[in-house]
Structures are given as C-alpha cells and as structure tokens.
C-alpha cells in the first residue's frame, strides 16, 4: 500500500514538472523571493471590509496595460497564493513565466532558449539556472527604469 | 685637404685597437680590468642598498625559494604543491587572510568564447565591480580589466569614446561597448614576451605566470585592446574584500611589478561556472560558453546572428564577439 502510494506520488510529481515544460531548465523559485509570501497569511483571516480599511497595496501603480483596473485578471480571486490564467487555469507564483507567456510569447521563446534574461549557475549543461520574469521586471510596471552606473575609473591612474 | 670618409673610419679603428691594447696591458699588470672593477662596484652598491632598504613586502620578495622556482609549465605536481603553499604563506603574512590557491586545468574538448549583446548593455558597470572583487584587483592605484566605452549612436570610433561617464544610464543617443581581453587565437601579446611568461592554454585562455614575468611591459604595448595592466605598486585591497578562492594563473594576489589581465575567471569557468562579470550583469547582455558544443549559447549566437569583433583587420582572431539583437 505504502509502496503504491509513493509510486503514485512520484509519478504525479514527475508529470507535474514535465507537463509544465521546465524539465530541462531550472527556474529560480519566485515564491521565496516575495517578501510577504504566502499571501494567505493575512488574506485568510481578513475580511473584505478590513482590507479596504488597511489600505495595503495602494502604492502599486499599474503601468502595464491600458484600461486594466481588475487585479483578478492575473491574481486568483479565491486563493490569494495563486495566479490565474486567462482560460481559468490556476498557477503557482513559481510558474509566473507561463502567465506572462500568454501575451509575450516571442519573449518567452527567447527566454526558454537562454537568449533573454539574467542568468546564473554555469555554462555546463544542467548547471544553468534561470530567473523568472518577475525577478527583474515589476509585473505592475514592467518597463525597466534607468539605473545609476557604478563609479567611473579614476582619471590619470587608469592606463 | 679634407679626409675621405674611408680614412676617417680607418683612423677610428686604429684608435680603438690602441685603446684595447692599453686595457689588456693594464689588466696584465694589476689583474683587474676596468669592466670587472665596475661590476664589483655595482655589486657592493646593490648590497648596501638592500641593507639600507626597509624590509620588503612578503609577496614577490626575492627569496632563495622564489628565485629558483621553475616556469609553470616545467613544474611537477610536487613543485606546484610547494609553490602554492609558499603563496598561501606569503598572503597570510602580508594580508592576514587564509586563502586557498588551486590550479584548475583546461577541460578537454572545451574552448571558451564570449558573446555580448550591444543592444541590451546599458553601461551600468556592474560587471566592472564584480570583476574587481572576484579577481583581487588593486583598488589604489586602480586596475580594471573591463573598460566600458560610451559611444555615440551610429559610430564605432573607439578613439572618440568616453570611459569616464557617470550618473544615470543609459543616456540618450549613446550606446555602451564593454572591452576586455579578447583571448585572441593569434595573440600579439604572447609573441612579444621575451621570457615566455605568457601563453595560450588549450581552452583558449591567455594566461600569465606572475612569478616568471619580468615586468618589461612589452605585452601591454603589443595588445591592441588595452587588456593588460601593470602593477606599479603593491596590491591594495581591504582585508574583508579578498576573495579566498584563488588560482595560480588567474586571481591570486599579484606581486608588484608584473603584468595582469582578464582570464575569463578560469578558476570559475574551468569548474563549470559562469565568469563573475556575466553573473553580475542585470541586463543579460553577456553570453558565455563552449564554442565547440552545438548546444551552447555562443555556438547558437555565432550561427544565427551577425557578430563582429574589434579591430578585425589586425588578424588577432579574437574570441570575444559582439552582436546586436533585441
């Protein structure tokens, strides 16, 4: 019985990772990088009225698509720890690349080929790790802002 | 009557032979000729200078062990072990830090190449900072392997570039071109070295044996990419910023008076990791890999994109490729 159960769990896990298409690429976990994850820590016991009073998430300025004011286009209405695709499928925050790929298909293809995005790990096969979209791009305002450059070399000292 | 040129030469020759004859006779009389006497004087002077000078820095100090050290390629494994221990001891003495000096060798069937996407690079110099920290480069006077050049759009005249730009990047109507060692397949710096202290390894990386280098700086002049720098002063690094993972041929703390250059972080890349500059780049402009592997990034880029190299006309055959792609 136990053997059967472990087998079923193993197969389902394998299927879960292969069907998503990430069996060849290791994506760095996004859930660990979010400061207040899991979101249900607060949202589970807060009522809708409280949420409005707390005035959290008001600092989010949405500059992604025009005329979109509905948070639940991407966030799941029932489970705050999950995201929702356009066709109603539920995704975890770690699978956020698929959510972005709904519109940014070409970019996603490039990212999968390792031709887009910040990379880490190693050049050898199997050592390469990939950052998800939202590690670098703020999903609510995805255009990357100009950054400050690191200090210039000293004049004269530098050959 | 003026003398002809031939006569002048003959007279000069006679004078010279007379002088030689005199010197020979003098030597017979005293037993010491002028040349050996001067040599002796120089030796005495040098000895007194050494005695007067302050105790030298621990790194690169001329000891018996250091003086009779073999060239890196002629070292046996036991020799290497001894040398690495000596280097660790010296660094401990000078900087009070425990380090590990290793010696990763090239992986068979691997040749490294670099590709850089110019349309993504925004000149934020994160790569420069990471490189300095990884390779234990001197903070003062500064030594930097990567030079990020700011150029006007539509031009590629390196003479008119600005490497001292500052502030917020990317600036309007500018693009950024990072330049570092190109690890040429036909390296002019290797050809000019009079003591073969620098050579090209099997995986394409040009390295320097810092203990064999005499500091003549010929290679600095020969390199068309300004990739080589000279240690004018002992390396100055804050104690807590020293990278303890060091390698003999790449990032160990250099002695004063030797050349140094980018080695594609061979202590990292030969173990399968990425170079430090690539990991630091937030834009993803840098691509690194094995050019002989058809699955690698650089292979794909060279196959699919239009790439170019700097100063192609010099026939140095660089292994650092630039390309443009969104």
HADDOCK unambig.tbl for C-alpha pairs under 7 A between the chains (distance, minus, plus):
assign (segid A and resid 116 and name CA) (segid B and resid 284 and name CA) 6.34 0.50 0.50
assign (segid A and resid 117 and name CA) (segid B and resid 283 and name CA) 6.48 0.50 0.50
assign (segid A and resid 117 and name CA) (segid B and resid 284 and name CA) 4.78 0.50 0.50
assign (segid A and resid 118 and name CA) (segid B and resid 281 and name CA) 6.92 0.50 0.50
assign (segid A and resid 118 and name CA) (segid B and resid 282 and name CA) 5.59 0.50 0.50
assign (segid A and resid 118 and name CA) (segid B and resid 283 and name CA) 6.00 0.50 0.50
assign (segid A and resid 118 and name CA) (segid B and resid 284 and name CA) 4.41 0.50 0.50
assign (segid A and resid 119 and name CA) (segid B and resid 279 and name CA) 6.44 0.50 0.50
assign (segid A and resid 119 and name CA) (segid B and resid 284 and name CA) 6.67 0.50 0.50
assign (segid A and resid 120 and name CA) (segid B and resid 279 and name CA) 5.51 0.50 0.50
assign (segid A and resid 121 and name CA) (segid B and resid 273 and name CA) 6.00 0.50 0.50
assign (segid A and resid 121 and name CA) (segid B and resid 274 and name CA) 6.57 0.50 0.50
assign (segid A and resid 122 and name CA) (segid B and resid 272 and name CA) 5.35 0.50 0.50
assign (segid A and resid 122 and name CA) (segid B and resid 273 and name CA) 3.76 0.50 0.50
assign (segid A and resid 122 and name CA) (segid B and resid 274 and name CA) 4.71 0.50 0.50
assign (segid A and resid 123 and name CA) (segid B and resid 272 and name CA) 5.86 0.50 0.50
assign (segid A and resid 123 and name CA) (segid B and resid 273 and name CA) 5.95 0.50 0.50
assign (segid A and resid 123 and name CA) (segid B and resid 274 and name CA) 5.84 0.50 0.50
assign (segid A and resid 123 and name CA) (segid B and resid 288 and name CA) 6.71 0.50 0.50
assign (segid A and resid 123 and name CA) (segid B and resid 289 and name CA) 5.37 0.50 0.50
assign (segid A and resid 124 and name CA) (segid B and resid 272 and name CA) 5.25 0.50 0.50
assign (segid A and resid 146 and name CA) (segid B and resid 168 and name CA) 6.39 0.50 0.50
assign (segid A and resid 146 and name CA) (segid B and resid 169 and name CA) 5.62 0.50 0.50
assign (segid A and resid 146 and name CA) (segid B and resid 170 and name CA) 6.26 0.50 0.50
assign (segid A and resid 147 and name CA) (segid B and resid 124 and name CA) 6.84 0.50 0.50
assign (segid A and resid 147 and name CA) (segid B and resid 168 and name CA) 5.62 0.50 0.50
assign (segid A and resid 147 and name CA) (segid B and resid 169 and name CA) 5.64 0.50 0.50
assign (segid A and resid 148 and name CA) (segid B and resid 124 and name CA) 6.48 0.50 0.50
assign (segid A and resid 148 and name CA) (segid B and resid 167 and name CA) 5.57 0.50 0.50
assign (segid A and resid 148 and name CA) (segid B and resid 168 and name CA) 4.25 0.50 0.50
assign (segid A and resid 148 and name CA) (segid B and resid 169 and name CA) 5.91 0.50 0.50
assign (segid A and resid 149 and name CA) (segid B and resid 123 and name CA) 6.81 0.50 0.50
assign (segid A and resid 149 and name CA) (segid B and resid 124 and name CA) 4.08 0.50 0.50
assign (segid A and resid 149 and name CA) (segid B and resid 125 and name CA) 5.82 0.50 0.50
assign (segid A and resid 149 and name CA) (segid B and resid 166 and name CA) 6.29 0.50 0.50
assign (segid A and resid 149 and name CA) (segid B and resid 167 and name CA) 5.72 0.50 0.50
assign (segid A and resid 149 and name CA) (segid B and resid 168 and name CA) 5.91 0.50 0.50
assign (segid A and resid 149 and name CA) (segid B and resid 169 and name CA) 6.17 0.50 0.50
assign (segid A and resid 150 and name CA) (segid B and resid 124 and name CA) 6.06 0.50 0.50
assign (segid A and resid 150 and name CA) (segid B and resid 125 and name CA) 5.29 0.50 0.50
assign (segid A and resid 150 and name CA) (segid B and resid 126 and name CA) 6.50 0.50 0.50
assign (segid A and resid 151 and name CA) (segid B and resid 166 and name CA) 6.71 0.50 0.50
assign (segid A and resid 152 and name CA) (segid B and resid 164 and name CA) 5.23 0.50 0.50
assign (segid A and resid 152 and name CA) (segid B and resid 165 and name CA) 6.48 0.50 0.50
assign (segid A and resid 152 and name CA) (segid B and resid 166 and name CA) 6.14 0.50 0.50
assign (segid A and resid 153 and name CA) (segid B and resid 164 and name CA) 6.37 0.50 0.50
assign (segid A and resid 157 and name CA) (segid B and resid 141 and name CA) 6.11 0.50 0.50
assign (segid A and resid 157 and name CA) (segid B and resid 142 and name CA) 6.43 0.50 0.50
assign (segid A and resid 158 and name CA) (segid B and resid 142 and name CA) 6.28 0.50 0.50
assign (segid A and resid 158 and name CA) (segid B and resid 143 and name CA) 6.80 0.50 0.50
